[in-house]
Every structure is written in structure tokens, then in C-alpha cells.
Amino acid sequence: MQQNSVSPSYVAAELQARKDRSNHDFSKAASSAKDAAEIARLDGDLASWWNMTFFQAENLLDAEDFDECAELAADLVNGPRATTACHDKARTYILLAMARQGAGLLEQAADAARAAVDLVSDESDVETNVKARQALIAALADIGRLDEAWTECLALADVISAEVDDQLVGKAYWVIGNVAFLCNKVQEGLDYHELAAATFSPARNLDIWAKFNKASAAMRLAADVADADTLRCIERAELATDVIGGSANDFLLMRLNRGHWNYLAGDFEAAIEILEGVCAEADNTSPQILGEACLLLGRAHEAIGDHPASREHLLKAAGYFEASGAQQRADQARDFLAAES
């Protein structure tokens, strides 16, 4: 949305919000953006109100306040003051998809992402098109609709061009590689993640570099690739996050990776200790992460011969996956249960 002339008090509030974000204090940035939006509303400046409310929602997403982010995004796209611009509607649907995915509402996330793709598929805004397709692919993959996700990956690969920023290209290769791993196209997954890694640099953006290494390690581990490159991904993510800090979710995912690494390395006791710590954070994490931790716990207990504990955790894993809409993963947990019987 284009901004009209704005008041000095609004400018000060917006600058404060952007300063808070640059300091990675996302909760404070969301609060400051809300203050700026209220000033704009009182000034009758709808464009500035919309932009700051969107910025508030972006920061709520990064603060992992998924429910409030989704509520704001839904209001921005469907409420009485919703924008009519395709570009802004698409951006908001992308935000809504990411918030719903974070909250474990995977079907709703896919619906929102599909709405974004439909808005920008024929537009010249390549960047928003790429981001919309990334959001759709991520949601479809989490649900387990892998054939659809791979079809969308091929469409995304066609959209990537020289017009797209290197960091965004890297993120596109990253998500395509993720789906390749999930589809058991392991070599393609490794190849796409190598392409992604070549675009990321700790000097340019340490936060993205950390998140990529954390996520790449998780996908490699899920494909039972426990080589030196996987261990390097784990260590890079841990080192970078120690430097820049991270959310509770970031640290839980890194512990999950470490637990998975220990499991694949045959150190089942160490894996159990780490994964039980992840499960103890049930009030602070998503059903999807809890499902992954319980699934690994079940397999680790089975490996040491503790069958009752194994069954308990595999049942929990199936329940958590179902709660998040990841039916394919729930079925996998039950397959492990059936194999034990």
C-alpha cells in the first residue's frame, strides 16, 4: 500500500518498531508496530495503519506468537479494512500460511498459501510468487501430500530467474531439497541443498545461515544420512545460534537434531536423554516437533529392548502427528508399532 504524508509521532513510532526488529526483539517490535498503527488510525491514515499492522504480524510470527499473528493476518486480508491490491493480499496470505503452519494447522496453512499463489501466478512480481510457492510447498510437505508438493517444486524451479535475489533463490532451492528428501529422492535433496548452501553466507546473514544448516541437518537425518557433512550442519547451526541467539523453537529443533544424530550413531542412551528433554517442553512447542521427538524416542527405546516405553512413545507420536494434520507421519508411527507386535 502507498503511504500518504505521515505525522512526526507516527514516524517516531515506526522507527522504534524497526529498531526493535533490527535488535531481534520481535515481541517488542510487534508492540511498537501496534503503537504506530494506532497513531496512524487516529490520524486517519489507512495506508500507514495497514503497513504497520502487517509489520506487527510479521514480528509476531518471528516471536512465534502464531495464533495472534494468524488473527491479525486474517483481519488484514478479509476484514473491513482489507487491501484490494493483489500484491499485498498475497503477502498477507503468505504470512497467514506461515502462522497456521507454525500453529500446526497444516490444511489451513496450505489453503492460505494456495490463495497467495493464485493471486500472483500471473503477476510480474516474481519475488512474491516464489515466496507464495515456498509457503505452499512447505505446508503440503508437512501434511504428507508429497506428490502435490513435488509438482509445486517443479513449478517453483521454473519461476526462479536472474531477477530473484540470491537469498530468495537459496530459500527456493532449500525447500525443493526438503521435498526431494521427503520423496526419497535423496541425491536430488543433497544436490538442491548444495545449491542453497552456495547462496548463503554467515557474513551476509548469520541468522539465515544458522536456520539453513539446522534445517538441512534435520532433512539429512530424516533420510538416514549421518555423514560428516550432516554433523558439520549441526555444529554450524549450534555455533551460529550461540552467537546470535534464537527462539525456544530454534533450540528445541537443534536438540532434536542432536538426539537424532545420536540415535543414528547408535548412542541410544544419549539420544533418549536429549529427546526426553525435548518432550518435557510440551507446553512450548508444536505437535509436529513433539511427534518427531516421540517417534525417535520410541525407536531408541525399542533399540535397547524397552518395549513398553517404545510403545508408549510411538502412540504419543501418532497422536501428536494427527493433531497437527500430518497423517502420513502418524501412519509411519503406527507402522513401527505394528512391527513391534
Secondary structure, 3 states (H helix, E strand, C coil): CCCCCCCHHHHHHHHHHHHHHHCCCHHHHHHHHHHHHHHHHHCCCHHHHHHHHHHHHHHHHHCCCHHHHHHHHHHHHHCCCCCCCHHHHHHHHHHHHHHHHHCCCHHHHHHHHHHHHHHHCCCCCHHHHHHHHHHHHHHHHHHCCHHHHHHHHHHHHHHCCCCCCHHHHHHHHHHHHHHHHHCCCHHHHHHHHHHHHHHCCCCCCHHHHHHHHHHHHHHHHHCCCCCHHHHHHHHHHHHHHHHHCCCHHHHHHHHHHHHHHHHHCCCHHHHHHHHHHHHCCHHHCCHHHHHHHHHHHHHHHHHCCCHHHHHHHHHHHHHHHHHHCCHHHHHHHHHHHHHHC
